[in-house]
C-alpha cells in the first residue's frame, strides 16, 4: 500500500481509538541500502517480534499500521527520521523502546519515542523541511558557491516523461554554520509540497560547480532532522500532532 | 584475523538491489570473536565455512537447506559459517572493474580466506555460477590446482547425486542429508588445520573414508572408442567403490533453524518454513526428488507445533509455509494445522499449504489458513490421459480431479492451475490432446456447477502449464531418451492450437531450449567439465533465468568438444554404464528396472503406505519402511 493510502486508511479508521508511538530512529550501514518499502517491512516484523498490540489496516491485505514521516532513499543514512506505530491499547514510550529495540537489526536504532493518544494530523502531512549532512572531500566550498547563486536550474522528467527544467534554488533553504571543509550541513524543502532530494542537490553541485562526480557518488549522506511549519517559523516533528 | 573487503558506496549504489550485498539481517550469526578467541588461546583451529548459493540472494535466502546448515555450522565451538551469494551481472561487472573479491555477508571476508567453501546445488543450470563465485572469490577453479592454503571446495544438494559434469571443481561432495555428515567433515578439516595444513592429499583420503562422502579426484573415468561412458574406477583399493547417501533417521531430534535469518529486502519466498517430512510415498516414476529422499520420515505434530510457534515469534513473518513433497500425505496434518491456527489466532499470521490434495478437509483448511481471499487451486495431473498417468504412476484419475474441482467450484473457487509434462515416455499425440480435453471438461464443469447452483458465475481462470520431461538419474526413467527439440515444439504447438478453443484457458510453457540443456547436464559425465568452463569463460551466467540462456552457444561448445546432444539424451541400453553408478540413494537399480517395466505395461505401483514394493530404502532402517501397515 502506498503511503498516501496508508494515511487515508488511518483517517478512515478513526473510529478505532489509536494510541500512537511516535518514534525517532537512526539507520546506517547495511540498513541504508534497502528501499523505503523494505524498511517498512523490517519495522513491521520487528514490532511483530516484540509482540506489541499493533493495529492492522482493514481490507484485502491487512498490514500493521505504520506511517513514516518521509520516505528514505536507498543509500541515505538517518539520525532524524520519524515513524508512527498505531496501537490498539495505550503503550508507554518506555515499553515501546524496551520491547522493539532488541528486535531491530544491528544497523537500525530507536533514538526516542513519544506516546500520543489519537493524533489529529497524519505524520506525513506535517513534514516541510529536512536537514542533511553530506560527507565528501572538499564539498563545502562548491556547496557554498551553489547557495550563492540566484537560480539553480536542473532538468528532470515530468510525469509524462518529458524533460522539463526546474529551479531548485528556492528549495535550498540554507547551509548551517557548523559545516566543515569536507562536510556540508544543509536544510532543504521536504514533503509533499516540494521535496529536494540530496542526490539532486549533489548532481547540481557537479553540474554548476564542477564538483567531481566520482566523489559525489561516494558521498555519505545523512538525514539529521525533519521539521514542520513555514521557514523560519519551524518546529520539530515530535511536537506536531 | 581476516581481510575485510570494502565495497565503495558508489559501487553499491550503482547496482540493482544493493541490499543483496550488505548482510546485516536480523538473526544473522557473526562468530568472528568466538573463533578468534579460540585461535588466540591456541586451543584448536577454528573451521570457517563460506556457504555459497550459486544464484542471487533473493533465491538463495529462500532455500531451507541454507538456513539449516547455516545454523548447524555455527553450532559448534570451533565452527563458523557465513553466507555468500552469486552477484548479479551488474555487480559481477563492478567487482571485476574494481578488483573486489567475492566476500561473505557476515564479516565481509574474501572467499579465498575460508577453510571450506561449500555450495548447495539445487539445479543444474546454476553450474556456471559456481565457477563465477570461485573465480570472483579468487579460489583456483579446479581441485587439481588448489594448494595447501586454498579452501576445500565441497557441494551437496539434489544435483550432487550426479556431480560428474562438475567433478573437476569440487574437492569433495556430500551425498544426502547434511546434518550429521557435515560435522564429521569439519572435524577432519579441523585436524588438517591443527596439523598446519601439511598434507592435503591425506586429508582428502580421510574425507573419502567418511560415509556418504565422495572425492571425485580419487576416481578415473573410462570411455569407449565410440564415445560412451564405460566406468568410473577408484584409483586404488582403499577408495570406496560405492558411496551411499546419508539420511537423518529421527527428524524430531535433529537441529532445525527456529530463528532463521530474516532478509531486509524482499526475497522470492518471503516467509518462514516448517519442514514437515522428508521423502515421498508416491513413487511417480519421473520424479527424482521422490526417489532420492526415500524413505519417508515424518516429524511429529508436537515438535512441529512447538517449532512453528518459535519461528513465528523469532522472525515476525506473517506467513508460515509447510514444506514437504506432498503436504496431504502428512499423517498428522489436522492436528498440526489446528494447533498452529489456534496459536496464531489474532496474530495476522497465515499458513501456506502447497501441494494439497483437494478434498473437503483441504478446502476448509485453505479457507481458514489464509488471512486473505481465496487463492488459486493447483493440480499436477502431469499427463493428459489416464493411460499416460498410469505409465508415470501418478496416482490420480480424472474422477479425482473433477470431483475435487466440483467441491472447489461449489465453494466459490474460480482459479485453477494445472501442471503437465510433455515428452513423457510412450507419449503419443492422443496423450497431448488429452490435456486440452481435460481443460475443456474443467471449464464445462465450472459452468455446470453454476447452473446447478442457479448462479451466474464469472469466467473461470484456468491456467495450463507445461514443462518438458527431462530424464533424471535415480528414477525409473533414467534410461529414457529425451524428446528432440522438434518433437517438443510440435507437441507444444499442437496443444497450443487445441487450447485456443477453450475460452477460459491461458497456456504457459517452459522453455524447450533450457530443458534440452538441463537434460544434457543431468545425465552428463566428466567430459562436460571443460564444456561448462568454456561456457562460463565466454560469459554464460544465471542460465536458470531463461533470458540469459544461450542455447546455440552451449550446443556449439558441446560440438567443439566432440560431444553432442545425443551423447547424453539418447536411449540408454539396460547394459550401459551410467555416470552415477558409483552412487547409491538406497533405492536399488533392480527396483528402477522393475518400475520401468511396469511403466511400459501401464501398471500402477501402490504407494509406500498401501504396500511396500521393496525398493531398497529399508536399508536405512527407519521411516515408513518400519511403520505398521
Interface residues (C-beta under 8 A of the other chain):
Chain A: X29 X30 X31 X33 X34 X35 X37 X38 X39 X41 X42 X44 X45 X46 X47 X48 X49 X51 X56 X60 X61 X62 X64 X74 X75 X103 X104 X105 X106 X107 X214 X217 X218 X219 X220
Chain B: X8 X9 X10 X12 X13 X14 X18 X19 X21 X22 X23 X24 X25 X26 X262 X264 X265 X266 X313 X314 X315 X316 X317 X318 X347 X348 X371 X372 X373
